[in-house]
Structures are given as structure tokens and as C-alpha cells.
Amino acid sequence: MLDASVIASQIPHVLKGTNFTNLGSRYEGKVRDNYTQGDRRILITTDRLSAFDRIIALIPFKGEVLNAITKFWFENTKDICPNYIESYPDPNVIVGTECKPLMIEMIVRGYITGSTTTSIWYNYNEKGVRNFCGNELPEGLKKNTRLPHPIITPTTKAAHGEHDANVTPQEAVQMGLVTQEEWDQLANYALGLYARGVEVAARQGVILVDTKYEFGRMPDGKIVVIDEIHTPDSSRFWIADTYEAKMAAGEEPDNINKEFLRLWLSNQGYRGEGEMPVIPQEILVETAQKYMQAYEMITGQKFETQPGDVEARLAKNLEPYFI
């Protein structure tokens, strides 16, 4: 993990976004800038951190860490579900096949937790919901405990700037988001990917709590997993060694994901509405360290990089793709 002073020195160079005019048609997602060239998509992972359905901060090296974790997981799950990857020409870049996204996000949960009004814990504890996205939940569940078995809680895939909405599998089919056949295939893929994620993470002393998957259709019609998988942006991770002690003490589990910053904001009274508190530099640095810790704990590899001008490096490494 990089020293805090090195991370702080990178703050002036955080990658807020890109605007290449010679990479193809540009689309800006929450975290990635996307460029399409026919059947090819170039995804540049920025340092933007998204929570509460908005960008809440720019975290040094975050894009690079996310890309490295994504590469690790895609290479370790392609036997379960095919993906769209072609190459990784830069630490912040994925080049993949252009796919038609399926308009549903497959969220898999192994534990009952969360801090937002759309979370399973809020719905269960505050609203008394016992059927969450088509999943029957037993009485007496405690926050942050394991569910009887992993469940899928799908959401709509909202347009940029809008909010995702929880749906049941039946509603997803009725709304035309997917066909029944597609739902069955996505459910099998999602549960298989989650099971692999749980298995690999456990070997490193990490609990994969919950995660989300996005899928798309290749030009030949094959469904593949797209975007990213099992990163701190798309998943919640806890540290296994301290989990039982934290639960016994009635405390939140030690986490290694963006939940750290989301919880910090929640503790300041911010839940996604109104004016967001100013985030101190030390919190930005600690958030960056959480991402690096996630990479090192999950992959068993040391995170190494060179501080400096990310945009200049991108321009050099993407030159072969300029049109």
C-alpha cells in the first residue's frame, strides 16, 4: 500500500474525467468515460467515487485500483461466465467488445446490511418489509448477519442522473427488461459469479458481502458480463478476522470498500439529500488506502504504481486507438 504522503501528493492529479476527441463517440458514466468505435468500446476508469446515486468525491489512484481488481476477477471467472474484455492498454483502461446492455442490474446479497433507504436492512428494519424483490425474509434477522442463502435483488438500470428502482424477477420480465429465458440465464451467471467471488475472497481472509453485475449482448447474441465485477465500487467487502468480534460488540464490521466514505458521510448526517459536507483530505487519503487494501487483500498482490500526470500517460498509451 502506498504511503499516505504519496497518495496526498496525487490529489492534484486525480482523474476527474477525459474528453478525447479522437477515440470515438463519448459517453460519460458514473465512474467510467466510454468511447465507442463500431464493435469496440474503450472504457477509461476515472477517480470519481459514486454513492447515493451521485459523484461524492475524487479519490487518488482509485481508477487504477478498480481496473486492476476488475482485471483480476475477469481472468478468474471467465470459466463461469464469458466477459467482453479484449485488452488492458493502460492501468486505467479496458478495451472490450461493444455490447447492448441488458437493462437490469443483478444484485446478489449474502448478508443483510446497508445504510441507505434502498438497502435491504433499511427495508427490513425500518419499513418492516419481509418480501424484498421477490425474496421471502424470515423474522428475527440482525443487521450484518448472513442470510440463509444468497439472494438476487434486481434493480432497473436507470438513465444517467436518475435513480435505480428495486424490482422482483416477475416485474423485470413484465416490464420487458429481460425475457424469462434471459432472467434464468442471468440468475445462474450471477449466483455462480458470486459463489466464485466468495470462495476466492475467503482464501484471502475477506468476506464478499454483496455485489452487483451488469450484463450485455455481444454482436453475435451471446450474453456476457460487462462493466466490472467484485470491485469496491460494485461490491461490499468485510475483513473476516474481525467480523465475529465486531458483531459481538454491536459494531459495524471492518470494511474495505467505498462504504467507508459513505458511512463517514452518514455519520455527518448526510444520506444523499441536501448539501454534502466537505470531505477532509485525510478522509480522501484513507479512502484511497481502503481501495488499495482491498486490492492487496483480495488478490494477494502488492499494489504498485507511479504517481504523476494520469492524463498524459493515457494519451500516450491510447494513441494506437486514435481514429
Secondary structure, 3 states (H helix, E strand, C coil): CCCHHHHHHCHHHCCCCCCCCCCCEEEECCCEEEEEECCEEEEEECCEEEECCEEEEECCCHHHHHHHHHHHHHHHHCCCCCECEEEEEECCEEEEECCEEEEEEEEEEEEECCCCCCCHHHHHHCCCCCEECCEECCCCCCCCEEEEEEEECCEECCCCCCCCCECCHHHHHHCCCCCHHHHHHHHHHHHHHHHHHHHHHHHCCEEEEEEEEEEEECCCCCEEEECCCCCCCCEEEEEHHHHHHHHHCCCCCCECCCHHHHHHHHHCCCCCCCCCCCCCHHHHHHHHHHHHHHHHHHHCCCCCCCCCCHHHHHHHHCHHHCC
